[in-house]
Amino acid sequence: MRVDEIMTSATITDSTTGTLRSAAEQMWKQQTGSVVIVEGDEIVGIITERDVMRAVGRGADPDEAPITEVMTRDVITAEPGTHVREAARLMAQHWIRHLPIVDDGKLAGILSQRDVIGVFAALWYETGVPEIDVDNLVRQRRLARVEAGDLD
């Protein structure tokens, strides 16, 4: 199965002039967990609900703090033809919950952790659940982050 078969085609975007509040409002209205930041057709960042919560939790004023201070600039992306398993591995390796899908350099959709979970949940067999080979990798990385005090 390819990501373009399960991704959300409607993407939520904002410009670099938005605030944390505008990003949070967009996410709430659209019931999504991320906003892709674009300039023209170019992706320049992504901000997630966790980014907003972290910033506000550390004292940022949501009405004043610009998206550019919080957004992730090095955005991990995939192409529409990427296999869902590879996209899931990419998301696990980089600890991301939202993966923008780019087609010919333009934002085509977003793949969320929820989308991937739905596919893997459908893989239930009468003999049991297939083992996903990234389980140990995810556990090891999470434990390393917790030990280092990186709890976000």
BAFI-818061 format. One record per residue (C-alpha): x, y, z. Coordinates in nm, 4 decimals. Layout:
N
<rec><X>X</X><Y>Y</Y><Z>Z</Z></rec>
...
This chain:
152
<rec><X>0.0000</X><Y>0.0000</Y><Z>0.0000</Z></rec>
<rec><X>0.1261</X><Y>0.3471</Y><Z>-0.0909</Z></rec>
<rec><X>0.0927</X><Y>0.6641</Y><Z>0.1178</Z></rec>
<rec><X>-0.1174</X><Y>0.8381</Y><Z>-0.1469</Z></rec>
<rec><X>-0.3852</X><Y>0.5758</Y><Z>-0.0830</Z></rec>
<rec><X>-0.4264</X><Y>0.6710</Y><Z>0.2839</Z></rec>
<rec><X>-0.2910</X><Y>1.0259</Y><Z>0.3231</Z></rec>
<rec><X>-0.5142</X><Y>1.3233</Y><Z>0.3850</Z></rec>
<rec><X>-0.5207</X><Y>1.5210</Y><Z>0.0625</Z></rec>
<rec><X>-0.6587</X><Y>1.8364</Y><Z>0.2220</Z></rec>
<rec><X>-0.3587</X><Y>2.0002</Y><Z>0.3822</Z></rec>
<rec><X>-0.3535</X><Y>2.2846</Y><Z>0.6286</Z></rec>
<rec><X>-0.0988</X><Y>2.5536</Y><Z>0.5504</Z></rec>
<rec><X>0.0008</X><Y>2.8889</Y><Z>0.6895</Z></rec>
<rec><X>0.2570</X><Y>3.1522</Y><Z>0.6054</Z></rec>
<rec><X>0.5564</X><Y>3.2473</Y><Z>0.8136</Z></rec>
<rec><X>0.3638</X><Y>3.5504</Y><Z>0.9458</Z></rec>
<rec><X>0.1287</X><Y>3.3468</Y><Z>1.1682</Z></rec>
<rec><X>0.1352</X><Y>3.3241</Y><Z>1.5464</Z></rec>
<rec><X>0.1097</X><Y>3.0254</Y><Z>1.7760</Z></rec>
<rec><X>-0.2561</X><Y>3.1123</Y><Z>1.8312</Z></rec>
<rec><X>-0.3318</X><Y>3.1211</Y><Z>1.4570</Z></rec>
<rec><X>-0.1650</X><Y>2.7805</Y><Z>1.4153</Z></rec>
<rec><X>-0.3570</X><Y>2.6363</Y><Z>1.7122</Z></rec>
<rec><X>-0.6846</X><Y>2.7788</Y><Z>1.5808</Z></rec>
<rec><X>-0.6253</X><Y>2.6265</Y><Z>1.2365</Z></rec>
<rec><X>-0.5462</X><Y>2.2877</Y><Z>1.3866</Z></rec>
<rec><X>-0.8571</X><Y>2.3005</Y><Z>1.6072</Z></rec>
<rec><X>-1.0916</X><Y>2.4085</Y><Z>1.3268</Z></rec>
<rec><X>-0.9626</X><Y>2.1423</Y><Z>1.0898</Z></rec>
<rec><X>-0.9177</X><Y>1.8762</Y><Z>1.3600</Z></rec>
<rec><X>-0.5600</X><Y>1.8108</Y><Z>1.2585</Z></rec>
<rec><X>-0.2389</X><Y>1.7967</Y><Z>1.4559</Z></rec>
<rec><X>-0.0128</X><Y>2.0007</Y><Z>1.2312</Z></rec>
<rec><X>0.0156</X><Y>2.3004</Y><Z>1.0040</Z></rec>
<rec><X>0.2623</X><Y>2.3012</Y><Z>0.7152</Z></rec>
<rec><X>0.4277</X><Y>2.6401</Y><Z>0.6717</Z></rec>
<rec><X>0.4744</X><Y>2.7466</Y><Z>0.3120</Z></rec>
<rec><X>0.6140</X><Y>3.0427</Y><Z>0.1215</Z></rec>
<rec><X>0.4661</X><Y>3.0316</Y><Z>-0.2265</Z></rec>
<rec><X>0.4742</X><Y>2.6614</Y><Z>-0.3109</Z></rec>
<rec><X>0.7829</X><Y>2.5881</Y><Z>-0.1010</Z></rec>
<rec><X>0.7560</X><Y>2.4106</Y><Z>0.2347</Z></rec>
<rec><X>0.9643</X><Y>2.6060</Y><Z>0.4844</Z></rec>
<rec><X>0.8477</X><Y>2.4398</Y><Z>0.8060</Z></rec>
<rec><X>0.5894</X><Y>2.2483</Y><Z>1.0034</Z></rec>
<rec><X>0.4364</X><Y>2.3213</Y><Z>1.3409</Z></rec>
<rec><X>0.2523</X><Y>2.0609</Y><Z>1.5435</Z></rec>
<rec><X>0.0209</X><Y>2.0650</Y><Z>1.8419</Z></rec>
<rec><X>0.3126</X><Y>1.9404</Y><Z>2.0529</Z></rec>
<rec><X>0.5269</X><Y>2.2329</Y><Z>1.9337</Z></rec>
<rec><X>0.2560</X><Y>2.4780</Y><Z>2.0403</Z></rec>
<rec><X>0.2120</X><Y>2.3087</Y><Z>2.3790</Z></rec>
<rec><X>0.5884</X><Y>2.3025</Y><Z>2.4407</Z></rec>
<rec><X>0.6272</X><Y>2.6716</Y><Z>2.3529</Z></rec>
<rec><X>0.3331</X><Y>2.7841</Y><Z>2.5678</Z></rec>
<rec><X>0.4476</X><Y>2.5563</Y><Z>2.8501</Z></rec>
<rec><X>0.7841</X><Y>2.7325</Y><Z>2.8401</Z></rec>
<rec><X>0.6213</X><Y>3.0746</Y><Z>2.8623</Z></rec>
<rec><X>0.5641</X><Y>3.1854</Y><Z>2.5027</Z></rec>
<rec><X>0.2695</X><Y>3.4208</Y><Z>2.4510</Z></rec>
<rec><X>0.0460</X><Y>3.2504</Y><Z>2.1895</Z></rec>
<rec><X>-0.0793</X><Y>3.5878</Y><Z>2.0627</Z></rec>
<rec><X>0.2710</X><Y>3.7250</Y><Z>2.0112</Z></rec>
<rec><X>0.5053</X><Y>3.4320</Y><Z>1.9439</Z></rec>
<rec><X>0.5566</X><Y>3.3874</Y><Z>1.5702</Z></rec>
<rec><X>0.5318</X><Y>3.0460</Y><Z>1.4111</Z></rec>
<rec><X>0.8869</X><Y>3.0880</Y><Z>1.2798</Z></rec>
<rec><X>1.0279</X><Y>3.0687</Y><Z>1.6351</Z></rec>
<rec><X>0.8681</X><Y>2.7306</Y><Z>1.6994</Z></rec>
<rec><X>0.8322</X><Y>2.5539</Y><Z>1.3641</Z></rec>
<rec><X>1.0606</X><Y>2.2750</Y><Z>1.2518</Z></rec>
<rec><X>1.2554</X><Y>2.3998</Y><Z>0.9530</Z></rec>
<rec><X>1.4152</X><Y>2.0757</Y><Z>0.8347</Z></rec>
<rec><X>1.0930</X><Y>1.9071</Y><Z>0.7298</Z></rec>
<rec><X>1.1052</X><Y>1.5346</Y><Z>0.6646</Z></rec>
<rec><X>0.8858</X><Y>1.4519</Y><Z>0.3634</Z></rec>
<rec><X>0.7927</X><Y>1.1552</Y><Z>0.1473</Z></rec>
<rec><X>0.6576</X><Y>1.1103</Y><Z>-0.2035</Z></rec>
<rec><X>0.3094</X><Y>0.9791</Y><Z>-0.2891</Z></rec>
<rec><X>0.4479</X><Y>0.6465</Y><Z>-0.4115</Z></rec>
<rec><X>0.6264</X><Y>0.5695</Y><Z>-0.0848</Z></rec>
<rec><X>0.5193</X><Y>0.2400</Y><Z>0.0700</Z></rec>
<rec><X>0.3300</X><Y>0.2837</Y><Z>0.3973</Z></rec>
<rec><X>0.5781</X><Y>0.0597</Y><Z>0.5801</Z></rec>
<rec><X>0.8675</X><Y>0.2813</Y><Z>0.4699</Z></rec>
<rec><X>0.6759</X><Y>0.5952</Y><Z>0.5711</Z></rec>
<rec><X>0.6040</X><Y>0.4409</Y><Z>0.9129</Z></rec>
<rec><X>0.9718</X><Y>0.3565</Y><Z>0.9550</Z></rec>
<rec><X>1.0678</X><Y>0.7120</Y><Z>0.8558</Z></rec>
<rec><X>0.8223</X><Y>0.8556</Y><Z>1.1075</Z></rec>
<rec><X>0.9518</X><Y>0.6250</Y><Z>1.3829</Z></rec>
<rec><X>1.3172</X><Y>0.7013</Y><Z>1.3073</Z></rec>
<rec><X>1.2613</X><Y>1.0765</Y><Z>1.3267</Z></rec>
<rec><X>1.0013</X><Y>1.0757</Y><Z>1.6078</Z></rec>
<rec><X>0.7453</X><Y>1.2579</Y><Z>1.3978</Z></rec>
<rec><X>0.3682</X><Y>1.2159</Y><Z>1.3932</Z></rec>
<rec><X>0.2954</X><Y>1.4084</Y><Z>1.0727</Z></rec>
<rec><X>0.4697</X><Y>1.3455</Y><Z>0.7418</Z></rec>
<rec><X>0.4086</X><Y>1.5913</Y><Z>0.4573</Z></rec>
<rec><X>0.3727</X><Y>1.4213</Y><Z>0.1201</Z></rec>
<rec><X>0.5342</X><Y>1.6130</Y><Z>-0.1639</Z></rec>
<rec><X>0.4642</X><Y>1.5535</Y><Z>-0.5322</Z></rec>
<rec><X>0.6849</X><Y>1.7282</Y><Z>-0.7868</Z></rec>
<rec><X>0.8062</X><Y>1.9707</Y><Z>-0.5206</Z></rec>
<rec><X>0.4567</X><Y>2.0705</Y><Z>-0.4065</Z></rec>
<rec><X>0.2626</X><Y>1.9735</Y><Z>-0.0972</Z></rec>
<rec><X>0.0154</X><Y>1.7012</Y><Z>-0.1959</Z></rec>
<rec><X>-0.1047</X><Y>1.5762</Y><Z>0.1416</Z></rec>
<rec><X>-0.0129</X><Y>1.4752</Y><Z>0.4925</Z></rec>
<rec><X>0.0276</X><Y>1.1314</Y><Z>0.6430</Z></rec>
<rec><X>-0.0454</X><Y>1.1163</Y><Z>1.0133</Z></rec>
<rec><X>0.0373</X><Y>0.8576</Y><Z>1.2725</Z></rec>
<rec><X>-0.3367</X><Y>0.7954</Y><Z>1.2929</Z></rec>
<rec><X>-0.3463</X><Y>0.7071</Y><Z>0.9208</Z></rec>
<rec><X>-0.0631</X><Y>0.4574</Y><Z>0.9631</Z></rec>
<rec><X>-0.2149</X><Y>0.3012</Y><Z>1.2739</Z></rec>
<rec><X>-0.5374</X><Y>0.2430</Y><Z>1.0838</Z></rec>
<rec><X>-0.3515</X><Y>0.0443</Y><Z>0.8191</Z></rec>
<rec><X>-0.1551</X><Y>-0.1625</Y><Z>1.0689</Z></rec>
<rec><X>-0.4676</X><Y>-0.2272</Y><Z>1.2752</Z></rec>
<rec><X>-0.6239</X><Y>-0.3756</Y><Z>0.9627</Z></rec>
<rec><X>-0.3393</X><Y>-0.6274</Y><Z>0.9470</Z></rec>
<rec><X>-0.4884</X><Y>-0.8363</Y><Z>1.2275</Z></rec>
<rec><X>-0.4831</X><Y>-1.2025</Y><Z>1.1353</Z></rec>
<rec><X>-0.6662</X><Y>-1.4920</Y><Z>1.2950</Z></rec>
<rec><X>-0.3301</X><Y>-1.6245</Y><Z>1.4091</Z></rec>
<rec><X>-0.2374</X><Y>-1.2984</Y><Z>1.5810</Z></rec>
<rec><X>-0.0895</X><Y>-0.9592</Y><Z>1.5118</Z></rec>
<rec><X>0.2099</X><Y>-0.9401</Y><Z>1.2773</Z></rec>
<rec><X>0.5211</X><Y>-0.8163</Y><Z>1.4491</Z></rec>
<rec><X>0.6412</X><Y>-0.4779</Y><Z>1.3282</Z></rec>
<rec><X>1.0195</X><Y>-0.4767</Y><Z>1.3068</Z></rec>
<rec><X>1.0561</X><Y>-0.1148</Y><Z>1.4268</Z></rec>
<rec><X>0.9113</X><Y>-0.1900</Y><Z>1.7720</Z></rec>
<rec><X>1.2516</X><Y>-0.2470</Y><Z>1.9333</Z></rec>
<rec><X>1.4042</X><Y>0.0537</Y><Z>1.7570</Z></rec>
<rec><X>1.1257</X><Y>0.2794</Y><Z>1.8850</Z></rec>
<rec><X>1.1571</X><Y>0.1479</Y><Z>2.2417</Z></rec>
<rec><X>1.5361</X><Y>0.1892</Y><Z>2.2414</Z></rec>
<rec><X>1.5216</X><Y>0.5447</Y><Z>2.1113</Z></rec>
<rec><X>1.2474</X><Y>0.6459</Y><Z>2.3560</Z></rec>
<rec><X>1.4436</X><Y>0.5052</Y><Z>2.6501</Z></rec>
<rec><X>1.7554</X><Y>0.6918</Y><Z>2.5341</Z></rec>
<rec><X>1.5584</X><Y>1.0176</Y><Z>2.5152</Z></rec>
<rec><X>1.4062</X><Y>0.9658</Y><Z>2.8600</Z></rec>
<rec><X>1.7478</X><Y>0.8896</Y><Z>3.0100</Z></rec>
<rec><X>1.8848</X><Y>1.2087</Y><Z>2.8532</Z></rec>
<rec><X>1.6012</X><Y>1.4118</Y><Z>3.0038</Z></rec>
<rec><X>1.4359</X><Y>1.4816</Y><Z>2.6680</Z></rec>
<rec><X>1.0761</X><Y>1.4190</Y><Z>2.7660</Z></rec>
<rec><X>0.8948</X><Y>1.6082</Y><Z>2.4898</Z></rec>
